[in-house]
Structures are given as C-alpha cells and as structure tokens.
C-alpha cells in the first residue's frame, strides 16, 4: 500500500514540477523578448554601441518576419 502511495505521489508531483518548469520557461521568454531585449538595445545605443546594436536589431527583425510568415 505504501508503494502504491509513493508511486502516485511521484507521478502527480513529477508532472506538477514539469509543468512548473515549462511555465517558468515560457514566462522567461516573454520577459526577455518584451522587456529585457529592448532595454538592452537602448542601453547599448546610449553607451555608444550602435554598431553592435543595429545588426542585432536587424537579425531579430528578419527572424521575427520569417517566424510570422511561418504561422
């Protein structure tokens, strides 16, 4: 009986931990693309790294256009 309890315990909470990791990864991606990436690019422009920020912005724009057409 205790083995059955342990088995169900591991199955249920294992799935919950997997769901928590996937939710955390999704939230991290949203924060990176919407919040941190523009802040990093603006900071690079203000620090004089326009020659580095502009190609990054172009690559991200092309990738987002391609990903938008794939939907």
Backbone as CSV, one residue per row, in Angstrom:
resi,resn,N_x,N_y,N_z,CA_x,CA_y,CA_z,C_x,C_y,C_z
1,UNK,0.816,-1.190,0.000,0.000,0.000,0.000,0.864,1.260,0.000
2,UNK,1.945,1.250,0.774,2.805,2.433,0.807,3.548,2.597,-0.530
3,UNK,3.851,1.484,-1.214,4.489,1.583,-2.524,3.547,2.248,-3.522
4,UNK,2.267,1.895,-3.474,1.282,2.494,-4.364,1.141,3.987,-4.081
5,UNK,1.119,4.361,-2.809,1.068,5.773,-2.442,2.297,6.508,-2.973
6,UNK,3.469,5.941,-2.783,4.701,6.564,-3.247,4.703,6.705,-4.768
7,UNK,4.211,5.700,-5.476,4.158,5.745,-6.927,3.253,6.875,-7.411
8,UNK,2.058,6.966,-6.856,1.148,8.041,-7.247,1.686,9.413,-6.838
9,UNK,2.333,9.464,-5.691,2.930,10.712,-5.229,3.969,11.211,-6.225
10,UNK,4.844,10.334,-6.666,5.888,10.706,-7.618,5.276,11.090,-8.972
11,UNK,4.271,10.354,-9.423,3.648,10.650,-10.706,2.964,12.018,-10.700
12,UNK,2.193,12.289,-9.668,1.446,13.550,-9.618,2.392,14.738,-9.456
13,UNK,3.281,14.669,-8.476,4.153,15.810,-8.245,5.262,15.913,-9.281
14,UNK,5.603,14.835,-9.930,6.546,14.906,-11.045,5.957,15.676,-12.209
15,UNK,4.681,15.434,-12.498,4.021,16.197,-13.567,3.871,17.658,-13.189
16,UNK,3.600,17.938,-11.923,3.484,19.322,-11.479,4.818,20.056,-11.589
17,UNK,5.895,19.388,-11.259,7.213,20.010,-11.391,7.539,20.256,-12.852
18,UNK,7.197,19.317,-13.723,7.398,19.519,-15.158,6.590,20.688,-15.676
19,UNK,5.342,20.817,-15.227,4.511,21.949,-15.626,5.097,23.258,-15.108
20,UNK,5.614,23.260,-13.892,6.214,24.470,-13.328,7.432,24.905,-14.132
21,UNK,8.267,23.950,-14.562,9.427,24.311,-15.376,9.009,24.860,-16.730
22,UNK,7.994,24.280,-17.359,7.566,24.785,-18.663,6.919,26.163,-18.534
23,UNK,6.162,26.395,-17.462,5.560,27.707,-17.255,6.636,28.760,-16.977
24,UNK,7.631,28.391,-16.207,8.726,29.313,-15.916,9.501,29.648,-17.177
25,UNK,9.749,28.672,-18.033,10.463,28.906,-19.278,9.661,29.823,-20.192
26,UNK,8.348,29.632,-20.256,7.503,30.493,-21.077,7.500,31.917,-20.561
27,UNK,7.410,32.098,-19.255,7.442,33.436,-18.673,8.792,34.099,-18.905
28,UNK,9.863,33.344,-18.808,11.198,33.885,-19.050,11.342,34.369,-20.488
29,UNK,10.822,33.599,-21.447,10.909,34.013,-22.847,10.123,35.287,-23.102
30,UNK,8.944,35.391,-22.516,8.136,36.599,-22.692,8.856,37.803,-22.112
31,UNK,9.402,37.655,-20.917,10.125,38.769,-20.304,11.354,39.160,-21.104
32,UNK,12.068,38.186,-21.638,13.263,38.504,-22.416,12.925,39.260,-23.691
33,UNK,11.895,38.818,-24.413,11.584,39.433,-25.699,10.873,40.769,-25.554
34,UNK,10.036,40.926,-24.554,9.239,42.137,-24.443,9.894,43.186,-23.553
35,UNK,10.601,42.768,-22.514,11.134,43.727,-21.545,12.637,43.912,-21.695
36,UNK,13.387,42.833,-21.541,14.836,42.979,-21.424,15.542,43.270,-22.741
37,UNK,15.112,42.685,-23.835,15.794,42.916,-25.109,15.729,44.380,-25.542
38,UNK,14.559,45.030,-25.511,14.563,46.456,-25.860,15.387,47.312,-24.900
39,UNK,15.348,46.975,-23.616,16.138,47.740,-22.643,17.631,47.564,-22.916
40,UNK,18.043,46.354,-23.231,19.453,46.101,-23.545,19.869,46.844,-24.804
41,UNK,19.019,46.823,-25.842,19.353,47.523,-27.081,19.416,49.040,-26.872
42,UNK,18.489,49.586,-26.115,18.528,51.035,-25.841,19.756,51.385,-25.022
43,UNK,20.090,50.546,-24.056,21.307,50.772,-23.275,22.564,50.716,-24.132
44,UNK,22.578,49.805,-25.106,23.735,49.718,-25.998,23.856,50.972,-26.861
45,UNK,22.732,51.522,-27.301,22.766,52.740,-28.110,23.276,53.910,-27.281
46,UNK,22.792,54.040,-26.043,23.228,55.147,-25.197,24.690,55.015,-24.782
47,UNK,25.211,53.797,-24.721,26.615,53.595,-24.341,27.554,53.698,-25.533
48,UNK,27.025,53.955,-26.701,27.864,54.124,-27.877,28.119,52.845,-28.644
49,UNK,27.323,51.835,-28.436,27.500,50.566,-29.137,26.469,50.402,-30.254
50,UNK,26.206,51.489,-30.979,25.219,51.452,-32.047,25.651,50.494,-33.146
51,UNK,26.941,50.401,-33.409,27.440,49.497,-34.445,27.198,48.034,-34.086
52,UNK,26.969,47.732,-32.819,26.657,46.373,-32.389,25.143,46.165,-32.211
53,UNK,24.454,47.207,-31.752,23.014,47.093,-31.506,22.221,47.038,-32.807
54,UNK,22.647,47.767,-33.826,21.904,47.819,-35.083,21.884,46.478,-35.814
55,UNK,23.002,45.756,-35.956,22.925,44.428,-36.586,22.093,43.425,-35.781
56,UNK,22.147,43.508,-34.455,21.318,42.627,-33.634,19.843,42.912,-33.903
57,UNK,19.485,44.189,-33.994,18.108,44.572,-34.276,17.666,44.097,-35.657
58,UNK,18.540,44.169,-36.641,18.207,43.705,-37.987,17.989,42.190,-38.001
59,UNK,18.870,41.447,-37.349,18.729,39.984,-37.305,17.440,39.585,-36.603
60,UNK,17.132,40.226,-35.489,15.900,39.912,-34.763,14.680,40.264,-35.605
61,UNK,14.731,41.357,-36.336,13.625,41.734,-37.211,13.399,40.727,-38.322
62,UNK,14.470,40.261,-38.955,14.341,39.271,-40.027,13.797,37.956,-39.485
63,UNK,14.307,37.522,-38.338,13.825,36.273,-37.738,12.348,36.383,-37.370
64,UNK,11.933,37.521,-36.831,10.520,37.678,-36.462,9.635,37.734,-37.694
65,UNK,10.112,38.305,-38.797,9.324,38.300,-40.031,9.168,36.887,-40.570
66,UNK,10.250,36.118,-40.557,10.190,34.729,-41.040,9.282,33.901,-40.137
67,UNK,9.397,34.097,-38.830,8.539,33.350,-37.902,7.087,33.766,-38.052
68,UNK,6.831,35.017,-38.388,5.467,35.482,-38.589,4.834,34.880,-39.823
69,UNK,5.624,34.669,-40.885,5.104,34.062,-42.103,4.899,32.566,-41.945
70,UNK,5.627,31.951,-41.007,5.510,30.502,-40.815,4.195,30.142,-40.120
71,UNK,3.609,31.098,-39.398,2.334,30.815,-38.707,1.278,30.772,-39.733
